[in-house]
Amino acid sequence: METKNTEDQFEEFEKYDTLSDQDIFTKIWTEPRRIFKFINDTQYEKYLYILMIFAGIVRAFDRASAKDMGDNSSLFSIVFSCIIGGGMLGWISYYIYAALLSWSGKWLNGAGNTSSIYRMMAYAMIPSIMGLVFVFFQIAVYGQDYFKSNTDYLESNIVGSILFWISLTIEILLSLASLVFMVIGLSEVQKFSIGKAVTNLILPIAFIVVPILIIVLIAFLVKV
């Protein structure tokens, strides 16, 4: 009986690919589907919360730059709020998005629940998190100007301008890599084709944006 149980446990272990922690972070670049299959099958979530904290920080810095917060806030307050606020609260938006993906995915007959999608998203964000290196580099070089709407500091410094565009290009490429990983990961978790995974990534956004557009359109027509 003991031998039989041992054999069953061995067979159960053999069903899954064997990957180390290092493999997760290195092979995701060349074998993303294999990595996401392993994460989903084994419910691997080591570093999950650390990754989501950094993902929240990434989102906070993106928002601060897009809103030109440097026009009205000091560099210290921006960096502090992005690191502390983004790190503590940023994960909430990703969890809500994961819940919406799970909900809309069921409409498309997809598998996976909120937890499995959230887990996948954490590792899909690895490239974007790496982009923080270039964000901090630009902050070190340009200071508060990095968050300002005025870009004269780029026009007056050719070397600085070149460094800015190189860093920005790398950040964009890393963000695109995260998006690709998100599509592949979602297709694995929800057992979708790539096309369905892309559709499901868009659906939650559509559920939010479309009603807002309708309300704005109605308000505009009423005024007219």
TADA-V813178 format. One record per residue. N is the residue number from 1. D_FIRST is the distance of its C-alpha to the first C-alpha in whole Angstrom. Layout:
n:N d_first:D_FIRST
n:N d_first:D_FIRST
This chain:
n:1 d_first:0
n:2 d_first:4
n:3 d_first:5
n:4 d_first:5
n:5 d_first:6
n:6 d_first:9
n:7 d_first:10
n:8 d_first:11
n:9 d_first:12
n:10 d_first:14
n:11 d_first:15
n:12 d_first:17
n:13 d_first:19
n:14 d_first:20
n:15 d_first:21
n:16 d_first:24
n:17 d_first:27
n:18 d_first:27
n:19 d_first:30
n:20 d_first:32
n:21 d_first:34
n:22 d_first:37
n:23 d_first:36
n:24 d_first:36
n:25 d_first:40
n:26 d_first:41
n:27 d_first:39
n:28 d_first:40
n:29 d_first:44
n:30 d_first:43
n:31 d_first:39
n:32 d_first:40
n:33 d_first:37
n:34 d_first:35
n:35 d_first:35
n:36 d_first:35
n:37 d_first:32
n:38 d_first:30
n:39 d_first:32
n:40 d_first:31
n:41 d_first:27
n:42 d_first:26
n:43 d_first:29
n:44 d_first:30
n:45 d_first:33
n:46 d_first:34
n:47 d_first:38
n:48 d_first:38
n:49 d_first:40
n:50 d_first:42
n:51 d_first:43
n:52 d_first:44
n:53 d_first:46
n:54 d_first:48
n:55 d_first:48
n:56 d_first:50
n:57 d_first:52
n:58 d_first:53
n:59 d_first:54
n:60 d_first:56
n:61 d_first:58
n:62 d_first:58
n:63 d_first:60
n:64 d_first:62
n:65 d_first:64
n:66 d_first:64
n:67 d_first:66
n:68 d_first:68
n:69 d_first:67
n:70 d_first:69
n:71 d_first:72
n:72 d_first:72
n:73 d_first:70
n:74 d_first:69
n:75 d_first:67
n:76 d_first:65
n:77 d_first:65
n:78 d_first:63
n:79 d_first:61
n:80 d_first:60
n:81 d_first:59
n:82 d_first:57
n:83 d_first:55
n:84 d_first:55
n:85 d_first:55
n:86 d_first:53
n:87 d_first:50
n:88 d_first:50
n:89 d_first:51
n:90 d_first:50
n:91 d_first:47
n:92 d_first:48
n:93 d_first:49
n:94 d_first:46
n:95 d_first:44
n:96 d_first:47
n:97 d_first:47
n:98 d_first:43
n:99 d_first:43
n:100 d_first:46
n:101 d_first:44
n:102 d_first:41
n:103 d_first:44
n:104 d_first:46
n:105 d_first:43
n:106 d_first:42
n:107 d_first:45
n:108 d_first:44
n:109 d_first:41
n:110 d_first:39
n:111 d_first:36
n:112 d_first:35
n:113 d_first:36
n:114 d_first:38
n:115 d_first:36
n:116 d_first:35
n:117 d_first:38
n:118 d_first:39
n:119 d_first:37
n:120 d_first:38
n:121 d_first:42
n:122 d_first:41
n:123 d_first:40
n:124 d_first:43
n:125 d_first:45
n:126 d_first:45
n:127 d_first:48
n:128 d_first:50
n:129 d_first:49
n:130 d_first:50
n:131 d_first:53
n:132 d_first:54
n:133 d_first:55
n:134 d_first:58
n:135 d_first:59
n:136 d_first:59
n:137 d_first:61
n:138 d_first:64
n:139 d_first:64
n:140 d_first:65
n:141 d_first:67
n:142 d_first:69
n:143 d_first:68
n:144 d_first:69
n:145 d_first:71
n:146 d_first:67
n:147 d_first:67
n:148 d_first:71
n:149 d_first:72
n:150 d_first:75
n:151 d_first:74
n:152 d_first:77
n:153 d_first:75
n:154 d_first:74
n:155 d_first:77
n:156 d_first:79
n:157 d_first:76
n:158 d_first:75
n:159 d_first:73
n:160 d_first:71
n:161 d_first:71
n:162 d_first:69
n:163 d_first:67
n:164 d_first:66
n:165 d_first:66
n:166 d_first:64
n:167 d_first:61
n:168 d_first:62
n:169 d_first:61
n:170 d_first:58
n:171 d_first:57
n:172 d_first:57
n:173 d_first:55
n:174 d_first:52
n:175 d_first:53
n:176 d_first:52
n:177 d_first:49
n:178 d_first:48
n:179 d_first:49
n:180 d_first:47
n:181 d_first:44
n:182 d_first:44
n:183 d_first:45
n:184 d_first:42
n:185 d_first:39
n:186 d_first:40
n:187 d_first:40
n:188 d_first:36
n:189 d_first:35
n:190 d_first:37
n:191 d_first:37
n:192 d_first:40
n:193 d_first:43
n:194 d_first:45
n:195 d_first:48
n:196 d_first:46
n:197 d_first:45
n:198 d_first:48
n:199 d_first:49
n:200 d_first:47
n:201 d_first:48
n:202 d_first:52
n:203 d_first:51
n:204 d_first:51
n:205 d_first:54
n:206 d_first:56
n:207 d_first:55
n:208 d_first:56
n:209 d_first:59
n:210 d_first:60
n:211 d_first:61
n:212 d_first:63
n:213 d_first:65
n:214 d_first:66
n:215 d_first:67
n:216 d_first:69
n:217 d_first:71
n:218 d_first:72
n:219 d_first:73
n:220 d_first:75
n:221 d_first:76
n:222 d_first:77
n:223 d_first:80
n:224 d_first:81
